[in-house]
Amino acid sequence: MTHDPRAALLSAALDAAERGWHVFPLRPGTKRPALHGETACPRTGPCESGHAKWEQRATTNPDIIRATWTRAPYNVGIATGPSGLLVIDLDVPKDHSSSDTPDGVTTFAALCERAGHAVPTTYRTRTASGGEHLYFAAPPGVRLTNTARTVAASVDTRGWGGYVVAAGSTTPAGPYEALCGPETVAVPGWLLSILRPAPKPSEAPSVAMMGQSRRYADVALTREARNVAGAAHGRREAALFRAARALGRFVAWGDLPRHMVEQALQEAGEAAGLTVAECRSTLRSALNWSIAHNQRRRTA
């Protein structure tokens, strides 16, 4: 029996739509949208009131999907925003990266461990490059957009304004395959705290308060660096993590520049016996979390 790629891709598009995910066609064998651009827009059909981009034209309508995928063996794109998804893109290091650079899967597992949780069991796919996509249900009322390296190196996200290639699609680099996790679980709270847009402060602090806070920040930086450098074996990484969490608020408030905190704690962590890579990874995740959680200055 001859394998029909058009039928297989149609099935993949319908399967995604049955989950409530909005799909649109990608050019055969690629990751690029197959829909017309604005300059070639006929201003008819879905574009009658103005050019509709791929995010607006993505659909769960099975009749439209069948009519589209019977025309050509289109790969399947999933518009993450309209689908209510946040997809974590765990990439592999690029060709120019050093040989000891961890991949996105390893980095994300380490972030979950430091947050005190296992890697969530959710719908997951393997990408053509060998990375992974983790699908999460975005929280209602929160508009999460795409990010690059906000969570960590080799860990990007796709939300509103983004899309992912669905399982069943194939490129010259390889296929996209479903791995595990039949259900799509909610975005973990600790991850949401990093990605959620920071609230705007209600009012600017007084000059006197800012000066006092900066003096306190300098003292805190010295104290925390000393605590990390003197941490006992087995407690060094935890001490570094706590110090970064404590000092991240001063970075968020503008009392300390991030590079100053990172340099001081990096040196302290290495003095305690941690490796350069261990320090950098711990500092990145802890500071990102703390900065996201401390956008509003506490006055008490």
N, C-alpha and C positions, 0 to 999 in steps of 0.2 A: 504494500500500500504506500502511495506517495505521500510524504508529509506536506501538508498545505500550511505554509507559514501565515498566510492571510487569515485562515480560520483560527489558527492558534492565537494570533494577536487579537482578533475579534473576541475570542473567548476571554483573553486577559483583560481587555477593556470592559467587557460586560461584568466580569467578576469584580473588578474594582468599583464599578458603578453600583453593583448590588450592595457593597459596603457603605454606600453613600459618598463615595469619592468622585469628584468631578474630573472627567478625563477629556483630553483633546489629543489630536494626532501629532506625532513627531515624524519627521522625514524618515523614510525607510532606512534602517541601519544606522541612524544617528540619534543625537540627543536634541536636535534643533526643531522648533515648532514647524509644522507643515502648513500652517494657516497663512493667508496673504498678509502683507504688510500694509501700513497706512497709505503709502503712495499708490498702491495697486488696488485699494479698496473700492469695490463696485457700488458701495452705499445701497446695497439691497439685502434682503433677508435679515440676519441678525445685526447687520451694519446699517440698516435703513435709517436709523436716527443718528448715525455717526459711527466711525470706525470702532469696532469691538476687538479688543486684544485677546490673546489666548486665555487669560485669566477670566475674562468676562464670557468667553464662548465655551469654556469647559462645561461639560454637561454630564448628567446621570441618565438622560433620556435614552432608553434602549433603542428606540426607532432611529434616532439621529446617529447613535453609535453604529448600528448595523449598516446604515446607509453610507457612513464614512468609511468604515473598515472593509467593506466589500469592494471599494474602489482601488485600494492599494494596500500592501503589507506595511501599514504604518506602525511604528513603535508607539507605545502608549505613555503619554505624559499625564501626571496627576497634579492638578493645581492645588497646592496644599492649603492656601487660605480659604477658598470657598468650601473645601472639603472638611474644614474644622480640624485640620491636622497641624502638628508641629513635627517635622522630621529631623532627626539628628543625623547628620552626615559624618560618619567616621571614616576619614580618608586614610590612604596609605601615604607615606612620605614621598615627596617628589624626587625625581632622579638626582637633583643636585643636593639633596639632604645628606647629612653624614650618616654613616652606616648604623650608628647607635641611636638614631632618632626614633622614638616610639611611634607606633601607628595610632590612629584615632581610637581603635578598639581598646588598646592597652591603656591609653590616656584616660578614656572615659571610665574604664573599670576602676582605675586608681582614684578618679574623682568621686565615684560612687562609694568606694571604700572609705575615703576620708569624710564623706558626708554621713557615714554610718549606715549605709544601705547597700543591698545587693544590686547588681545590674538588673533593671526591670525586665520582667518577662513580658514582652510585647511583640506585636507583629514586626518582623525584621526581614530585610532582604540583603543579599550579597550583590554588590555592584560589579560592573564589568571590569573595573580596575582592581578588584579584590578587597575593596572597603565594604562597609555595611551601612545600611539605612535603618534607623530605629524609628518606628511610627508611634506617635503619641497623640491622644485626643487633647486639643487645645482647650483651655478653660473658657467658658462662655463669658462674653463681655470684655475679654482681653485680646487686643489686636497685636499678636506677635509677628514680627517681620523677620526677614533673613538676617543672619549674622555670620561673620567670618572671624574666627579666632577669638570671639568674645568669651566663650566658655573655656577654651584651651586650644593649643596648637593642634591642627588636624581634626578639630571638632567644630563643624559649622552647623547652622540650622537653616531650615526652609519653612517659612510661614507665608504670610501675605506678601504677594509680589514674587513668590518663588514656586518652583515645581520640581518634581522628582520623576525619574524614569521608572515605570512600573515593572514588577516582576513579569516575565514572559517576553520582554523586549530584548533585542540583541543588537550589539554594535560590533565593529571589527575587533574591539578589545575583548569581547566576550559577552556572555548573557547576564541578565539580571534575574536572580533566582530567589524565591521565597525560602526562608530558612526555618523559622519557628514562630511560635506565638500567634495562635489564631485570632486572639482578641487584641484590640488597640487600647492600652491603658492610658490613664491621665498622666499629664506631665508631672514628674516628681516635684514636690514643693521646693526642695533646695535648688533644683535647676530653674524652676520658674522665677525664683527670687533673683537669679542672675540675669534672666532674660527680660523680666518685666520692665517696661519703661519707668524710669525714676520719677517720682512725684516732684512737682515744682515746689520749692519752699514757699511758705506763705508770706514771709517777710525776711528782709536781710537782717542779720544780727548787728548789734551796735558795735562801734569801733572798740569800745572798752572790752566788750565780751570777746571779740575776735583776738585782741591782744592777749587777754588772759588765757584763752584757749590755746593759742600758739605756744605760749610759755609752758603750759601743761603738756602739750604735745611733744615738745622737745624733751621734757623730763621723762615722759612715757617712753619715747623712742630709746633713750639711753637705758632705762630700766629693763625694757623688754629685750633689747639686744644682749644685755648682761645675763638675763635669765636663760636665754637660748644658749649662749656660749658656755654656760656652766651646767647645762642639763646633763643628767646622768644617762648612761647607755641604756637604751630601751625606752627612753622618754624624750629623746632629742627631737624626733619629728613631731610629736604631739606638742612639745613646747614651742616649736617653730610655728606650727599651725595656729596655736592659741595667740601667739604674739602678733601674727599677721592679721588675725581676726580683730584683735584689740586695736591695732594701729590703723586698720583700714578706714575706720570712721574719721580719723583725722585727715586722711587723703580725700575722702568724700566731702569733707567740710572745707577743704582748701587750706588746712593748717600745715600740712606736710606734703611735699611733692612725692609722688609715687616712687620715682627713681631713687629718692633718698632712703625711703623705707626699705625698698628692695635691696639696695646696696648694703645697708646696715645689717639687715637680717640674713642676707646671703653670706656675708662675712662671718656673722655669729654662728650660723648653721654649719659652715665649713670648719670653723674653729672647734665646734663640738664634735666633729667627726663625720658629718653627713657629706655625701658627694655633691658635686656641683649640680647634677641633674636632679637629685632628690630635693635640694633646696629650691631650685627654680620651679619645679612642678608644684610643690607644696605652697610656695608663696603665691603663685599665679592663681590657684583655685581659692585659697583662703582670702586673698585680697579682693578678688572679683566678688566673692560672696559678701564680704563685709562692706565694700563700697556700695553694692546694690541695696543692702539693708539699712544703710545709714545716710541716705540722702538728706533727711531732715535733721537739722542740728537740735539736739536736746538742750533745753535751757535750764533744766532743773539740776 
